Amino acid sequence: MTQTSSLPIPSTPQPFTPQPIRYVAEDGTPVQDLPAAYTPERLRELHALMLRAREFDRKLITLLRQGRTTFYAQSSGMEATQVGLARSIRVGHDWVWPYYRDHTLGLAMGVPMFELISQCLGSNSDPSRGRQMPHHFAARKQHFVSISSSIASQVPPAAGNAMAQKYLGTDEITVCTFGDGATSEGDWHAGMNMAGAAHAPCLFVCENNQWAISTNLAGQTASETIHIKAKAYGMPGFYVDGNDIVAVMEVCAHAAQWVREGNGPALVECLTYRVGSHSNADADAEKNYRTREEVQEWLDRDPIVRVEKLLEHLGHPIDAEERARLISETHREVDEQVIRAEATGQPDWRIMFEDVYADLPGHLRIQAAELRAEQEGSAK
């Protein structure tokens, strides 16, 4: 089956649309002509990236339940938003200030799975050397700044990063992601206002997954949408179906280029959903604050299934055998990287006193000596 030629031709994404911009309906049928770049081969690649992230999620939850890590926040259901964004920016050139649910974004940007798993396990192979809480990684090569748990704390420094880029005259941009709950924090408003006033090259992306822990969108803001708030800061606000990867890529790529050309910041709201709990600290979301019917409604809008249905519509279906192979490959990759990371052992206690001071201050030398004596005594 081929695309219908009577569909409207894709147009330049417009800000402040009343409904989310979309290219593909839930049943996989295009609602407007797909840009030529979305060949079956490319759609298959995007599908594989999303499925890999989904299965990574499932395997990491298993590690959590086995006690091999202590914290994890799923991104299942949000794969189109994060993979689509990763494919819309210049990885390793632009700078990303993420929020704590962005491991799918990291994977799609090329952050090695080994590094992600090492960080979650806090092993010797962790680039952070076990100093960050699990699932709070950074990636120097990809310009992926360290994740923080403090809600919206990344927004003001992201604005400052973009101001520096403008001052230096680079063609880099800063990408700052956050959940819908972050927009109720003072840091969010301060950062948005600063970026708008400075005309800084910052692309703000709200991954609106409907729930800020146990508070839904209506419970935290009287605004009908997030993107409309961009008007207050003098920037365009784009509204996109975050479960439609074609729409996410088209809108984010347009907004990123608009920012890169010196027009100032922009905000993109991706309407999506987290189908899992907020984190392992929130184990039973359906029982505590949302209904199974609501979750099922969003499961019916699964971004991975939507790509599968689109490929079927285009006459290039992914069969059950191919899907099973992709899942099996991811499970095997995760298992191999876990074994590899655990084999590196745990970081030595001495790292507590390294990497901060060129010359260790006296009081820390005393503490290091006391701890060394304690360690040597316990070893006897």
N, C-alpha and C positions, 0 to 999 in steps of 0.2 A: 504494500500500500504506500502511496506517495503523498507528499504534501498537496493540499488543495490550493490551486493557483488563485482562487478567488479571495484568499485571505488578505487582509490589509497589509501593506508593505511596512516593515518596521520603521519607526520614526525615532528621532532623537528623544531620549527620555526627558520628560518634563517634570519640574518640581511641583510639589503641593497638589498632587492628584488626589481626588476624593477616595479612590479605591487603589489598592496595591497594583503596581505595574506587573503584568505577567505576560509570558509568551506561551506557556504550556499549561493546559488545564489538568485537573487531577486525574482525568481518564487518559492522559497522554496525548490528547489532540492539541495541535498548535492553535492558538487563538489569534495569531498573526504570523506572517511568514518568518521562518527562522533565518537569521543571518547566515550567509554561505559558510562561515567558519565552523558551524556546528554540523560537521560531517558525522556519519555513523561512527567513524574511528575515534573522533574527538569525544563524542558522547559516551562511548565505551570507556575511554580513559577516565572521564569524570565519574562515571558510574563505579569504576574500580576503586578510585580514591575514596569515594563516599562509603562503599561497602567495607573497605579496609579499615576506615575509621570506626564504623559501627562495630565491627568484630573486635577491634582493639579495645573498645569500651567494654565489651562483654568479658574479655579475658582479664582486663584490669580489675573488674568487679570481683572476679574469681580470686585474684591475688589478694584483694582486700579481705575477702571472707576467710582466706587461709592465714591471715595475719602477717603477710609478707610485706604489706604496706599499710599505712594508717589513715590515709585520706585520699579521696578521689571524687571528682565531680564529672558526671557523664555529659556528653554532648549529643547523645542519640536523639534523632529527630531534627537536629540543626545542621546536618552535614552539608546541605546545599548552600546555606548561608556562608559557612566557613570555607568550604572548598571553592565556592564561587568567588569569594573575596580574595583568596590566595592566588587565584588565576587572573585577577584584575589589576594587580600591582607589580612593581618591579622588585622581585625578591632579591635581597642582598644589596639593594640600592636604596629603596625606601625603608623607613624605620617604622616598626610596629610596636605600639604600646597596648598590650592585650589585657583581657580580663581572664578570670580564673577558669573559664570553661572552654578555652581556646586551643586545646591540644589537637583537635582536628585541623584547625588553621595551621598550627605548627607542622603537623605531618604533611599537609598539602603544600607547604612552603619548602619542604625538603629537610626538615629537622630529622636527623636519624632516629629511628625507633629505639635504637640502643641507648641513645642519650636520654630519651624520654623515660624509658624503663629504669635506667640507672638512677635518674633523679627521683622517680617514685619510690625506688627501693633504698635510696640513700647510700649506695654502695661506693666503693673507691673509684669507680668509673664515672660517677656523677660529676659533671663539669662544675657544679656548685659545691662539690666536696662534702655533701651531706648537711650543708648549713641552712638550706631552705626547707620549709615544710614540703611534704610530698605533693606532686602535681603542680609545682610552682617553678617551672623551668625557664631558662633563658637560652638563646642561641646566638652566639656572636656572629657567625658567618651569615646568618639570615637577617641580622639586625632586628632580632626578636628580643625585646627588653624583658627583664625578669617580671614574672607574674606576681601580683600582690593580692592578698585576701581583702584588704581594706577597700570597701566599695567606693568606686569613682576616684580613688587616689591617683590613678594613672592619668586622669584627664588634664589637670593643670600642668604637670611636667611634659605631657605630650604637646600641649599648646606652646610651652616654652621651647621644646625641641623644634617645632615648626617655625617659631620666630627666629631661632638661630639659623635654620636653613635659609630663611628669607634674607637674613643679615649677610650670610656668607655667599648668597647668590647662586646656590646650587640648583639643580633641577630635581632634587629629591623632594619627596613629600613625607609627611608623618601620617600614619594610619592609627587611629585610636578606637578600640572596640570596647563595648560595655553592654551590660544587660539593661533591661527596662528599669530595674530597680535603682540603678545608678543615677537615673535622671531625677530622682528625688533627693539626691545628696547635694550639699552646698558646693562641694568640690566640682561637681559636674557643671553647675551654672557658672562658677568662677572661671573654669577652663574654657567653656564655650564663649563666654563674654570676652575673655582675654584674646582668644584666637580671632574672634570677629572684629574686635577693635583694632588688632594689629594686622589684619588682613593676612594672616599666617597660612601657609600651605598645609592645612591639616584636613584630612578626611575622617570625619567622625562616623562610626558605624554602630548603630544600636541593634543588637541581636535581641529583638523583642520576643522573648520566649514565653510571655504571658504571666509568669510568676516570679516574684522577687521573694525567694524562699517560700513562705506560705501566704504572701499577700499578692492578690491579683492586681492587674493594671488599674481597674476601676477603684480599688481600695487605696491606691497611692497617688493618683492624679485625677483631676477633673477634666484634663485634656483628653479629647477623643483619641488622639494619636500622639506619637512622640515626634514625628518629623515636623509637625506644625510648629513646634517650639523653636525651630530654626529661625523663624521670622523675627523673634525677639533679639537675635544675635547677628542679624544682617547677613544671613547666608541662605542658600537654597536648601530645601529639605525634600528628599526623594523618598517615596513610599513604594516598597517593592514586596512582592510575594517571596518570602524568604525560603520557601520550599520548592521554588522553581529556579533551578540552577542557571538556566539560560537568562532569566530575568535578572537574577543577582549579578551575573557576570556583565551583562550589558549595562545595567545601571551603575554598578560600582566602577566599571572601566570608564564610563562617561564621566562620572563624578571625579574620579582620580585624575583624568586628563584635564578636566576643567580647573581643578585645584593646581595641577602642575603648570598650567599656563599662566599662573599669577593672578587668578581671579579671587583669591581668598579661600576661606574654608567652606566645606559643605557637609551636610548631614544626610546619611542614608539610614532609614529605618527598614530593617528586614523583619517582616512578620512571620514568625516561626513558632516552634513549641519544643519544650524539653519533655520528652515522654518519660524519662526517668525521674528519680528523686532529685532534690537540690544537691545533695551530696550524701555520703554515708552517715552524716549526722542527722539525716532526714529520711529515715528508712521506709516510711509507709505513707507516701503522699496521698494516695487514693483514700486511705482510711482517715487521714487527719484534716485535709483541706480541699480536696478536689474529687470529682466523681469519676467513676470508671467510664461513664458515658462521654464525658468531656475528653478523656484520654483517647477513647476509641474513635471519636470524631476526628482527632488529629492524626491518629494512626492511619486512618483512611486517606490522609493527605501526605503520606510518607514520601519524602523527597527522592529516596532511592527507587521506590516502586514507580514513581512518576517517570523517571528516566527510562526504566525498563518498559513501561507502557508506551513512551514516546518512540523508543527504538522499534518496538513491535509495530507501531503505527507507520513507521518509515520503512517497514519491510526488512528490518535487521534485528530480529528478536534475540534476547539473551535466554538461552534454554536453561533448564534446571541443572544440567550437568556443568555448564560453564559457571553458573552462580555457585554451585557447591565447590567447584575447584577454587574459585576466588576466596571463599570462606576458609577452606582447608589450608590454603597457602598462608593466609593471615594468621591463623591459629598456630601453624608450624613456626612462622617467623617470630611471633610473640614468645612462644615457648623457648625457642633457641636463644633469643636475646635475654630472656630472664635468666636462663642457666649461665649465659656468658657474663651478665652483670653480677650475679651472685658469686660467681667464681673469683671476682676481683676482691672480695672481702669488704670489711667495713673500714671507714676512715679512721686513722689513728687519732688519739686524743690530742696530739700536738698541733693539729691544724687549728685548734681554737686560738692559738697564739700567732698564727701566720697570716700573711696577706693584707694586713691592715697598716702596720707601722713599718717603716724602713728600719728603724732602730727600736727594739722593744723597750717600752718604758720600765722603770724600775719596779713599779708595783705589779706589773704583769710578769716580770722575771721572777718575783717572789712567788706569785701564784703558780707559775709553771713549775718551779722547784718543789713547791709543796705537793702539787699533784703528781709529779714524777716520783717523789718519795712514797706517796700513798699507793701508786701503781706498783712500785717495786716491792713494797711491803705486802700487798695483797697477793703478789706472785709467789711469795716464799711459802 
